[in-house]
Amino acid sequence: MPGVPPARYAYLGPEGTFAQAALRTIPAAARADLQPQPSVTAALDAVRLGEADHALVPIENSVEGSVAATLDELAAGHPLMVTREVLLPVSFALLAKPGTELHSIRRVATHPHAAAQCRRWLSSTLPEATVVPALSTAEAAATLADGSGHHDAAIAAPIAADRYRLAVLAQDIEDNPDAVTRFVLVSRPAQPPLPSGHDKTSLVAFIADDHPGALLEVLTEFAVRGVNLTRIESRPTGQRLGRYCFSIDIEGHVDDARVGEALMGLRRVCPDVRFLGSYPRADERPEPHHTVDDAVYRDAAAWLGRVRDGRG
């Protein structure tokens, strides 16, 4: 619409990262103001401060696991909400300045997650090369291009080659060709989108103290209601030893009766539960059939209401 400014999308930059490639898969981002940020924290803070409407950041990789910075930032600070997820197949390329020969490379810069996913290729192809950590794969390519990084090559997303005018010396160098990175689109808190039938809900549960059965108490609230967990892991809260929170993804939407009851039960056993959003699954896999569906939960609630009203 005329006069309406474009939406602002922050993402883990600089230009040429996998985050930018993932952002390109979101139709609305094609007409948006894209804002590369130097870190996950900076991207999320841009939303918190009102400098961006959305932020796209990586949250886990099928090979290297979760991105700790994203989990910790979502668990702390001013609340944010996940509204969408993007699954991006990951393919790495070895980039260098035009004219560079493969045998001359002595220092390779990249993000530690990328280095881990290309470990076997590096050891077999460049056994004498030293791997230098970078804030992102694109930062490794950018500093290679401008000469400020003091390295001979970079492992990065293929789109970084065009952006920084680098030559591709080798491509598809990842050890696992099926590697996938999951990104989440984050916004300021709002009402979640309506259920789609293939939803996921993310949350963080803080336990009061480290005691026997603490994890079991959390899991029980989901198990007794037939709510499946797709991911759970503990993260330190940073307050003191023994204080942990659980970062959790479950199947279903907060509007589902079974999910709502599970969240209420979780809130009873945990002093703090941070709801991070309900949103459609990127793979659109339908939720499994439940032997006890939401209608049974609604009927049970109606029955309890009649009992309390003396109409039991």
Contacts in CASP RR format, 6 or more apart in sequence:
PFRMAT RR
TARGET T0000
AUTHOR 0000-0000-0000
METHOD contacts of the structure
MODEL  1
MPGVPPARYAYLGPEGTFAQAALRTIPAAARADLQPQPSVTAALDAVRLG
EADHALVPIENSVEGSVAATLDELAAGHPLMVTREVLLPVSFALLAKPGT
ELHSIRRVATHPHAAAQCRRWLSSTLPEATVVPALSTAEAAATLADGSGH
HDAAIAAPIAADRYRLAVLAQDIEDNPDAVTRFVLVSRPAQPPLPSGHDK
TSLVAFIADDHPGALLEVLTEFAVRGVNLTRIESRPTGQRLGRYCFSIDI
EGHVDDARVGEALMGLRRVCPDVRFLGSYPRADERPEPHHTVDDAVYRDA
AAWLGRVRDGRG
5 33 0 8 1.000
6 31 0 8 1.000
6 32 0 8 1.000
6 33 0 8 1.000
7 28 0 8 1.000
7 29 0 8 1.000
7 31 0 8 1.000
7 32 0 8 1.000
7 33 0 8 1.000
7 53 0 8 1.000
7 54 0 8 1.000
8 32 0 8 1.000
8 33 0 8 1.000
8 35 0 8 1.000
8 46 0 8 1.000
8 51 0 8 1.000
8 52 0 8 1.000
8 53 0 8 1.000
8 54 0 8 1.000
9 23 0 8 1.000
9 26 0 8 1.000
9 29 0 8 1.000
9 32 0 8 1.000
9 33 0 8 1.000
9 34 0 8 1.000
9 35 0 8 1.000
9 52 0 8 1.000
9 53 0 8 1.000
9 54 0 8 1.000
9 55 0 8 1.000
9 56 0 8 1.000
10 35 0 8 1.000
10 36 0 8 1.000
10 37 0 8 1.000
10 42 0 8 1.000
10 43 0 8 1.000
10 44 0 8 1.000
10 46 0 8 1.000
10 47 0 8 1.000
10 51 0 8 1.000
10 52 0 8 1.000
10 54 0 8 1.000
10 55 0 8 1.000
10 56 0 8 1.000
11 17 0 8 1.000
11 19 0 8 1.000
11 20 0 8 1.000
11 22 0 8 1.000
11 23 0 8 1.000
11 34 0 8 1.000
11 35 0 8 1.000
11 36 0 8 1.000
11 37 0 8 1.000
11 43 0 8 1.000
11 55 0 8 1.000
11 56 0 8 1.000
11 57 0 8 1.000
12 19 0 8 1.000
12 36 0 8 1.000
12 37 0 8 1.000
12 39 0 8 1.000
12 40 0 8 1.000
12 43 0 8 1.000
12 56 0 8 1.000
12 57 0 8 1.000
12 58 0 8 1.000
12 136 0 8 1.000
13 19 0 8 1.000
13 20 0 8 1.000
13 36 0 8 1.000
13 37 0 8 1.000
13 38 0 8 1.000
13 43 0 8 1.000
13 136 0 8 1.000
13 138 0 8 1.000
13 139 0 8 1.000
14 36 0 8 1.000
14 38 0 8 1.000
14 136 0 8 1.000
14 138 0 8 1.000
14 139 0 8 1.000
14 142 0 8 1.000
15 36 0 8 1.000
15 138 0 8 1.000
15 142 0 8 1.000
15 163 0 8 1.000
16 137 0 8 1.000
16 138 0 8 1.000
16 141 0 8 1.000
16 156 0 8 1.000
16 157 0 8 1.000
16 159 0 8 1.000
16 160 0 8 1.000
16 163 0 8 1.000
16 164 0 8 1.000
17 36 0 8 1.000
17 136 0 8 1.000
17 137 0 8 1.000
17 138 0 8 1.000
17 157 0 8 1.000
17 160 0 8 1.000
18 58 0 8 1.000
18 88 0 8 1.000
18 90 0 8 1.000
18 137 0 8 1.000
18 157 0 8 1.000
18 181 0 8 1.000
19 56 0 8 1.000
19 57 0 8 1.000
19 58 0 8 1.000
19 183 0 8 1.000
20 34 0 8 1.000
20 36 0 8 1.000
20 138 0 8 1.000
20 159 0 8 1.000
21 88 0 8 1.000
21 157 0 8 1.000
21 159 0 8 1.000
22 56 0 8 1.000
22 86 0 8 1.000
22 88 0 8 1.000
22 181 0 8 1.000
22 183 0 8 1.000
23 29 0 8 1.000
23 34 0 8 1.000
23 56 0 8 1.000
23 86 0 8 1.000
24 30 0 8 1.000
25 86 0 8 1.000
25 88 0 8 1.000
26 56 0 8 1.000
26 84 0 8 1.000
26 86 0 8 1.000
26 185 0 8 1.000
35 46 0 8 1.000
35 51 0 8 1.000
35 52 0 8 1.000
37 43 0 8 1.000
37 46 0 8 1.000
37 55 0 8 1.000
38 135 0 8 1.000
38 139 0 8 1.000
39 69 0 8 1.000
39 135 0 8 1.000
40 57 0 8 1.000
40 58 0 8 1.000
40 67 0 8 1.000
40 69 0 8 1.000
40 70 0 8 1.000
40 73 0 8 1.000
41 69 0 8 1.000
41 73 0 8 1.000
43 52 0 8 1.000
43 55 0 8 1.000
43 56 0 8 1.000
43 57 0 8 1.000
44 55 0 8 1.000
44 57 0 8 1.000
44 70 0 8 1.000
44 73 0 8 1.000
44 74 0 8 1.000
44 80 0 8 1.000
44 186 0 8 1.000
46 52 0 8 1.000
46 55 0 8 1.000
47 53 0 8 1.000
47 54 0 8 1.000
47 55 0 8 1.000
47 80 0 8 1.000
47 186 0 8 1.000
47 187 0 8 1.000
47 188 0 8 1.000
48 77 0 8 1.000
48 78 0 8 1.000
48 80 0 8 1.000
48 188 0 8 1.000
50 188 0 8 1.000
53 187 0 8 1.000
54 83 0 8 1.000
54 185 0 8 1.000
54 186 0 8 1.000
54 187 0 8 1.000
55 185 0 8 1.000
55 186 0 8 1.000
55 187 0 8 1.000
56 86 0 8 1.000
56 183 0 8 1.000
56 184 0 8 1.000
56 185 0 8 1.000
56 186 0 8 1.000
57 67 0 8 1.000
57 70 0 8 1.000
57 183 0 8 1.000
57 184 0 8 1.000
57 186 0 8 1.000
58 67 0 8 1.000
58 70 0 8 1.000
58 181 0 8 1.000
58 182 0 8 1.000
58 183 0 8 1.000
59 66 0 8 1.000
59 67 0 8 1.000
59 70 0 8 1.000
59 71 0 8 1.000
59 85 0 8 1.000
59 182 0 8 1.000
59 183 0 8 1.000
59 184 0 8 1.000
60 66 0 8 1.000
60 67 0 8 1.000
60 181 0 8 1.000
60 182 0 8 1.000
60 231 0 8 1.000
61 67 0 8 1.000
61 90 0 8 1.000
61 113 0 8 1.000
61 117 0 8 1.000
61 179 0 8 1.000
61 180 0 8 1.000
61 181 0 8 1.000
61 182 0 8 1.000
62 176 0 8 1.000
62 178 0 8 1.000
62 179 0 8 1.000
62 180 0 8 1.000
62 181 0 8 1.000
62 182 0 8 1.000
63 116 0 8 1.000
63 117 0 8 1.000
63 175 0 8 1.000
63 176 0 8 1.000
63 179 0 8 1.000
64 113 0 8 1.000
64 116 0 8 1.000
64 117 0 8 1.000
66 231 0 8 1.000
66 233 0 8 1.000
66 247 0 8 1.000
67 113 0 8 1.000
68 235 0 8 1.000
70 184 0 8 1.000
71 233 0 8 1.000
71 235 0 8 1.000
71 247 0 8 1.000
72 235 0 8 1.000
74 80 0 8 1.000
74 82 0 8 1.000
74 186 0 8 1.000
74 202 0 8 1.000
74 204 0 8 1.000
74 247 0 8 1.000
74 274 0 8 1.000
74 276 0 8 1.000
75 204 0 8 1.000
75 235 0 8 1.000
75 237 0 8 1.000
75 245 0 8 1.000
75 247 0 8 1.000
75 274 0 8 1.000
79 189 0 8 1.000
79 274 0 8 1.000
80 186 0 8 1.000
80 187 0 8 1.000
80 188 0 8 1.000
80 189 0 8 1.000
80 276 0 8 1.000
81 186 0 8 1.000
81 187 0 8 1.000
81 188 0 8 1.000
81 189 0 8 1.000
81 190 0 8 1.000
81 192 0 8 1.000
81 275 0 8 1.000
81 276 0 8 1.000
81 277 0 8 1.000
82 184 0 8 1.000
82 185 0 8 1.000
82 186 0 8 1.000
82 202 0 8 1.000
82 276 0 8 1.000
82 277 0 8 1.000
82 279 0 8 1.000
83 185 0 8 1.000
83 186 0 8 1.000
83 187 0 8 1.000
83 190 0 8 1.000
83 192 0 8 1.000
83 193 0 8 1.000
83 277 0 8 1.000
83 279 0 8 1.000
84 184 0 8 1.000
84 185 0 8 1.000
84 279 0 8 1.000
84 280 0 8 1.000
84 282 0 8 1.000
85 182 0 8 1.000
85 183 0 8 1.000
85 184 0 8 1.000
85 185 0 8 1.000
85 200 0 8 1.000
85 279 0 8 1.000
85 280 0 8 1.000
85 281 0 8 1.000
85 282 0 8 1.000
86 182 0 8 1.000
86 183 0 8 1.000
86 184 0 8 1.000
86 185 0 8 1.000
86 282 0 8 1.000
87 180 0 8 1.000
87 181 0 8 1.000
87 182 0 8 1.000
87 183 0 8 1.000
87 282 0 8 1.000
87 283 0 8 1.000
88 180 0 8 1.000
88 181 0 8 1.000
88 182 0 8 1.000
88 183 0 8 1.000
89 178 0 8 1.000
89 179 0 8 1.000
89 180 0 8 1.000
90 117 0 8 1.000
90 174 0 8 1.000
90 179 0 8 1.000
90 180 0 8 1.000
90 181 0 8 1.000
91 157 0 8 1.000
91 158 0 8 1.000
91 171 0 8 1.000
91 172 0 8 1.000
91 174 0 8 1.000
91 177 0 8 1.000
92 114 0 8 1.000
92 117 0 8 1.000
92 118 0 8 1.000
92 137 0 8 1.000
92 155 0 8 1.000
92 156 0 8 1.000
92 157 0 8 1.000
92 171 0 8 1.000
92 172 0 8 1.000
92 173 0 8 1.000
92 174 0 8 1.000
93 155 0 8 1.000
93 156 0 8 1.000
93 157 0 8 1.000
93 158 0 8 1.000
93 160 0 8 1.000
93 161 0 8 1.000
93 168 0 8 1.000
93 169 0 8 1.000
93 170 0 8 1.000
93 171 0 8 1.000
93 172 0 8 1.000
93 173 0 8 1.000
94 102 0 8 1.000
94 108 0 8 1.000
94 153 0 8 1.000
94 154 0 8 1.000
94 155 0 8 1.000
94 168 0 8 1.000
94 169 0 8 1.000
94 170 0 8 1.000
94 171 0 8 1.000
94 173 0 8 1.000
95 141 0 8 1.000
95 144 0 8 1.000
95 153 0 8 1.000
95 154 0 8 1.000
95 155 0 8 1.000
95 156 0 8 1.000
95 160 0 8 1.000
95 161 0 8 1.000
95 164 0 8 1.000
95 166 0 8 1.000
95 167 0 8 1.000
95 168 0 8 1.000
95 169 0 8 1.000
96 105 0 8 1.000
96 144 0 8 1.000
96 152 0 8 1.000
96 153 0 8 1.000
96 154 0 8 1.000
96 166 0 8 1.000
96 167 0 8 1.000
96 169 0 8 1.000
97 144 0 8 1.000
97 145 0 8 1.000
97 166 0 8 1.000
97 167 0 8 1.000
98 165 0 8 1.000
98 166 0 8 1.000
98 167 0 8 1.000
99 167 0 8 1.000
100 152 0 8 1.000
100 153 0 8 1.000
100 167 0 8 1.000
100 169 0 8 1.000
102 125 0 8 1.000
102 126 0 8 1.000
102 169 0 8 1.000
102 170 0 8 1.000
104 152 0 8 1.000
105 126 0 8 1.000
105 129 0 8 1.000
105 152 0 8 1.000
105 153 0 8 1.000
105 169 0 8 1.000
106 128 0 8 1.000
106 129 0 8 1.000
106 130 0 8 1.000
106 152 0 8 1.000
107 129 0 8 1.000
107 130 0 8 1.000
107 132 0 8 1.000
107 150 0 8 1.000
107 151 0 8 1.000
107 152 0 8 1.000
107 153 0 8 1.000
108 122 0 8 1.000
108 126 0 8 1.000
108 129 0 8 1.000
108 130 0 8 1.000
108 131 0 8 1.000
108 132 0 8 1.000
108 151 0 8 1.000
108 152 0 8 1.000
108 153 0 8 1.000
108 154 0 8 1.000
108 155 0 8 1.000
109 131 0 8 1.000
109 132 0 8 1.000
109 133 0 8 1.000
109 134 0 8 1.000
109 140 0 8 1.000
109 143 0 8 1.000
109 144 0 8 1.000
109 149 0 8 1.000
109 151 0 8 1.000
109 153 0 8 1.000
109 154 0 8 1.000
109 155 0 8 1.000
110 118 0 8 1.000
110 131 0 8 1.000
110 132 0 8 1.000
110 133 0 8 1.000
110 134 0 8 1.000
110 137 0 8 1.000
110 140 0 8 1.000
110 154 0 8 1.000
110 155 0 8 1.000
110 156 0 8 1.000
111 133 0 8 1.000
111 134 0 8 1.000
111 135 0 8 1.000
111 136 0 8 1.000
111 137 0 8 1.000
111 139 0 8 1.000
111 140 0 8 1.000
112 133 0 8 1.000
114 137 0 8 1.000
114 155 0 8 1.000
114 156 0 8 1.000
115 122 0 8 1.000
115 131 0 8 1.000
115 133 0 8 1.000
115 155 0 8 1.000
117 174 0 8 1.000
117 175 0 8 1.000
117 176 0 8 1.000
117 179 0 8 1.000
118 155 0 8 1.000
118 173 0 8 1.000
118 174 0 8 1.000
118 175 0 8 1.000
119 175 0 8 1.000
120 175 0 8 1.000
121 170 0 8 1.000
121 173 0 8 1.000
121 174 0 8 1.000
121 175 0 8 1.000
122 129 0 8 1.000
122 131 0 8 1.000
125 170 0 8 1.000
125 173 0 8 1.000
129 152 0 8 1.000
129 153 0 8 1.000
132 140 0 8 1.000
132 149 0 8 1.000
132 151 0 8 1.000
134 140 0 8 1.000
134 143 0 8 1.000
134 154 0 8 1.000
137 154 0 8 1.000
137 155 0 8 1.000
137 156 0 8 1.000
137 157 0 8 1.000
137 160 0 8 1.000
138 156 0 8 1.000
138 157 0 8 1.000
138 160 0 8 1.000
138 163 0 8 1.000
140 151 0 8 1.000
140 154 0 8 1.000
140 155 0 8 1.000
140 156 0 8 1.000
141 154 0 8 1.000
141 156 0 8 1.000
141 160 0 8 1.000
141 161 0 8 1.000
141 163 0 8 1.000
141 164 0 8 1.000
141 166 0 8 1.000
142 160 0 8 1.000
142 164 0 8 1.000
143 149 0 8 1.000
143 151 0 8 1.000
143 154 0 8 1.000
144 151 0 8 1.000
144 152 0 8 1.000
144 153 0 8 1.000
144 154 0 8 1.000
144 164 0 8 1.000
144 166 0 8 1.000
145 164 0 8 1.000
145 165 0 8 1.000
145 166 0 8 1.000
153 169 0 8 1.000
154 160 0 8 1.000
154 166 0 8 1.000
155 173 0 8 1.000
158 168 0 8 1.000
158 171 0 8 1.000
160 166 0 8 1.000
161 167 0 8 1.000
161 168 0 8 1.000
182 282 0 8 1.000
184 202 0 8 1.000
192 253 0 8 1.000
192 254 0 8 1.000
192 255 0 8 1.000
192 277 0 8 1.000
192 278 0 8 1.000
192 279 0 8 1.000
193 278 0 8 1.000
193 279 0 8 1.000
193 280 0 8 1.000
194 255 0 8 1.000
195 252 0 8 1.000
195 253 0 8 1.000
195 255 0 8 1.000
195 256 0 8 1.000
195 278 0 8 1.000
196 253 0 8 1.000
196 280 0 8 1.000
197 252 0 8 1.000
197 253 0 8 1.000
197 280 0 8 1.000
197 286 0 8 1.000
197 287 0 8 1.000
198 280 0 8 1.000
198 281 0 8 1.000
198 283 0 8 1.000
198 284 0 8 1.000
198 285 0 8 1.000
198 286 0 8 1.000
198 287 0 8 1.000
199 251 0 8 1.000
199 252 0 8 1.000
199 253 0 8 1.000
199 256 0 8 1.000
199 278 0 8 1.000
199 279 0 8 1.000
199 280 0 8 1.000
199 281 0 8 1.000
199 287 0 8 1.000
200 230 0 8 1.000
200 249 0 8 1.000
200 250 0 8 1.000
200 251 0 8 1.000
200 252 0 8 1.000
200 278 0 8 1.000
200 279 0 8 1.000
200 280 0 8 1.000
200 281 0 8 1.000
201 249 0 8 1.000
201 250 0 8 1.000
201 251 0 8 1.000
201 252 0 8 1.000
201 253 0 8 1.000
201 254 0 8 1.000
201 259 0 8 1.000
201 275 0 8 1.000
201 276 0 8 1.000
201 277 0 8 1.000
201 278 0 8 1.000
202 247 0 8 1.000
202 248 0 8 1.000
202 249 0 8 1.000
202 250 0 8 1.000
202 276 0 8 1.000
202 277 0 8 1.000
203 248 0 8 1.000
203 250 0 8 1.000
203 263 0 8 1.000
203 266 0 8 1.000
203 273 0 8 1.000
203 274 0 8 1.000
203 275 0 8 1.000
203 276 0 8 1.000
203 277 0 8 1.000
204 245 0 8 1.000
204 246 0 8 1.000
204 247 0 8 1.000
204 248 0 8 1.000
204 273 0 8 1.000
204 274 0 8 1.000
204 276 0 8 1.000
205 218 0 8 1.000
205 245 0 8 1.000
205 246 0 8 1.000
205 248 0 8 1.000
205 266 0 8 1.000
205 270 0 8 1.000
205 272 0 8 1.000
205 273 0 8 1.000
205 274 0 8 1.000
206 237 0 8 1.000
206 245 0 8 1.000
206 270 0 8 1.000
206 271 0 8 1.000
206 272 0 8 1.000
206 273 0 8 1.000
206 274 0 8 1.000
207 214 0 8 1.000
207 218 0 8 1.000
207 243 0 8 1.000
207 244 0 8 1.000
207 245 0 8 1.000
207 246 0 8 1.000
207 270 0 8 1.000
207 271 0 8 1.000
208 270 0 8 1.000
208 271 0 8 1.000
209 242 0 8 1.000
209 243 0 8 1.000
210 242 0 8 1.000
210 243 0 8 1.000
210 244 0 8 1.000
215 234 0 8 1.000
215 246 0 8 1.000
217 269 0 8 1.000
218 246 0 8 1.000
218 248 0 8 1.000
218 266 0 8 1.000
218 269 0 8 1.000
218 270 0 8 1.000
219 229 0 8 1.000
219 232 0 8 1.000
221 262 0 8 1.000
221 265 0 8 1.000
221 266 0 8 1.000
221 269 0 8 1.000
222 228 0 8 1.000
222 229 0 8 1.000
222 250 0 8 1.000
222 262 0 8 1.000
222 266 0 8 1.000
225 258 0 8 1.000
225 259 0 8 1.000
225 261 0 8 1.000
225 262 0 8 1.000
226 258 0 8 1.000
226 290 0 8 1.000
226 292 0 8 1.000
227 250 0 8 1.000
227 251 0 8 1.000
227 252 0 8 1.000
227 258 0 8 1.000
227 259 0 8 1.000
227 262 0 8 1.000
228 250 0 8 1.000
228 251 0 8 1.000
228 288 0 8 1.000
229 248 0 8 1.000
229 249 0 8 1.000
229 250 0 8 1.000
229 251 0 8 1.000
230 249 0 8 1.000
230 250 0 8 1.000
230 251 0 8 1.000
231 247 0 8 1.000
231 248 0 8 1.000
231 249 0 8 1.000
232 246 0 8 1.000
232 247 0 8 1.000
232 248 0 8 1.000
232 249 0 8 1.000
233 246 0 8 1.000
233 247 0 8 1.000
234 244 0 8 1.000
234 245 0 8 1.000
234 246 0 8 1.000
234 247 0 8 1.000
235 244 0 8 1.000
235 245 0 8 1.000
235 246 0 8 1.000
235 247 0 8 1.000
236 242 0 8 1.000
236 243 0 8 1.000
236 244 0 8 1.000
237 243 0 8 1.000
237 244 0 8 1.000
237 245 0 8 1.000
250 259 0 8 1.000
250 262 0 8 1.000
251 287 0 8 1.000
251 288 0 8 1.000
252 259 0 8 1.000
252 278 0 8 1.000
252 287 0 8 1.000
253 259 0 8 1.000
253 278 0 8 1.000
254 260 0 8 1.000
254 263 0 8 1.000
254 275 0 8 1.000
254 277 0 8 1.000
254 278 0 8 1.000
255 278 0 8 1.000
256 294 0 8 1.000
257 294 0 8 1.000
257 297 0 8 1.000
257 298 0 8 1.000
257 301 0 8 1.000
258 290 0 8 1.000
258 292 0 8 1.000
258 294 0 8 1.000
258 297 0 8 1.000
259 278 0 8 1.000
261 297 0 8 1.000
263 273 0 8 1.000
263 275 0 8 1.000
266 273 0 8 1.000
267 273 0 8 1.000
303 312 0 8 1.000
305 311 0 8 1.000
306 312 0 8 1.000
END
